[in-house]
């Protein structure tokens, strides 16, 4: 046996050949892949550009700056993509727009699913620096409608991002909508028929998040600008920051249309169910908070449609659990009354905006189940421009059915003389102060549904009413509205169960035609109660009229008590007033009668004066029983700025006191004389003037003045010229 090792056995020839062939195939495969790789990008770029031209029927052309594919990560990268309309399009079935895309990055493309025509999975799609300029919408429908895109190319996308998005809509010179920058993200997008129909998804995506900065738009001539808007389906939130609306410039906009000015620092909406809005056309949210809105608008020439009709294009129905308006400012411009509300706070609950929510008898007030509101100073102009009016604070609660107004004031800007000259007839100047007005049992639902007012009780605390008038000038031509029969002419139903006036004051000032001196008279510490103040024909009847009583003091010295019974709907204006004055000297009337009537009560004490008058549209009639003693009067003549008693006046005073005026009632013989009220009612004057006429007529007759003269002295003179 040999000691040397045997040599290695040579491999079979076919194995060697197989290795060589395999190596050659690998080299050829590498060369083929390299050739494919080097030619794929240009081919894909040409294909995309060609398909855009074909599918748009020559209306658009696509330009791609660069295209790069990555086979292993299944990625596609585009740079500087431009889509623009052709110079002479063959059709006009697509919107006219120009688009520039800085970059597009696509990763994780499911190639096999794409080749097999199945739902294509895609990890992410990011579009950066996209600018779109839409000049006009399509004017014609497509000649050959195609299937929706989600049916042609079903897709499941894990992540979508649109970064630095911007664009315009409308003409270049004055676009309708302009967006400076927007960023949008979406996750788990199922771009299929099932995904788009999924009621838990919005636009086929599980979540959306968007942030828009500095958009601007035009609507109805108004310019809308916004600093920022954000939206998140995951947080169920929507926010607007610094929204402003500017009205059209003078001469622009639709004539007679609403004009709005708005500055809204912030609007926050929480609990937004965006998927329900898409699939049910129903917008639902838990709460909305409006911060410091500054809102002014000019009402349209014609009444606009109800809110639910205006909101219908946005949502068939809107449900909001809670609405809060904080520190608002509201002004209505273009009206002669110029109403303004400052520091306005309001809270509405369970709001429903649709046709049913806006119908009557649904238990809703302005679409909400309840409202609570309070405000700072409210201003307006009553009988513009004569009486600026203000309320320092106001509050209401529809659930508690209460209204409270504090610090009421009505201040005239014209003197009585100026008012007479402006109107052409005698006009009383009003001045009002009131500490508080409270309304309890206010039926807000009746007001909202039928525009009728029903209140269980109204209380007026410390009202002060100033009446300042000038007797020079004719009486007006129109009938007074301060009469019981005027209630018949009100279009709305007014029902007040009880009206209370507490610690009120009426201060009257009057300048007669005979003298420039002003007379004064006051009613102090007034307490008034009226019951059943109503013009509802179902409840206001002859058997159930308005009733009331009042107490107070004349010139803060003479106690007075009065009772009233007035059927408010009696076409004849009939009502009954009776009461009495307590013990007082007649001289308390001198501050009024001496400068205006040139008569002075030199002496006289009234123990009690009882009156009973019946009033209708033609006359004031009744009786006055005055118990008094030692009555003496003096008559004066105004000359050279002074009140004088010339010889003739002294003689006349002696005749009056000796022959006409009764010194005492009852007379020394014990006979008691009752004065008769008989004076013509002037419908151009208020009912308070009619009461005054009756008291003057009865008072003069009770002290001895003949009835004809008493009647004439109690009535107004309609022949005095304007000052």
Secondary structure, DSSP 8 states (H G I E B T S, - for coil): ---S--------HHHHHHHHHHHHHHHHHHHHHHHHHHHHHHHHHHHHHHHHHHHTTTSEEEEEEEEEEETTTTEEEEEEEEEEE-TT-S---S-EEEEEEEEEEEE---HHHHHHTS-EEEEEEEEEEEEEEEEE--SS--SS----HHHHS-EEEEEEEEEEEEEEES-STT-SEEEEEEEEEEEEEEESHHHHH-TT-BTTEEEEEEEEEEEEEEETTEEEEEEEEEEETTTTEEEEEEEEEE---TT-S-TT--EEEEEEEEEEEES--HHHHHHHSEEEEEEEEEES-EEEEE--SS----HHHHHTTT-SEEEEEEEEEEEEEEEEESSTT--EEEEEEEEEEEEEESTTTTSTTSS-BTTEEEEEEEES-EEEEETTTTEEEEEEEEEEETTTTEEEEEEEEEEESS-HHHHHHHHSS---EEEEEEEEEEEES--HHHHHHH--EEEEEEEEES-EEEEEEE--S---SS--SSSGGGGGG-SS-EEEEEEEEEEEEEEEEEE-SS-S-EEEEEEEEEEEEEEEEE--TTT--SSS-EEEEEEEEETTTEEEEEEEEE-TT-TT--EEEEEEE-SEEGGGGHHHHHHHHSEEEEEEEEEEEEEEEEE-SSEEEEEEEEEEEEEEEEE-EEETTEEE--HHHHHHHHHIIIIIS-SSBS-TTS----EEEEEE--TTS-HHHHHHHHHHHHHHHHTT--HHHHHHHHS--S-----
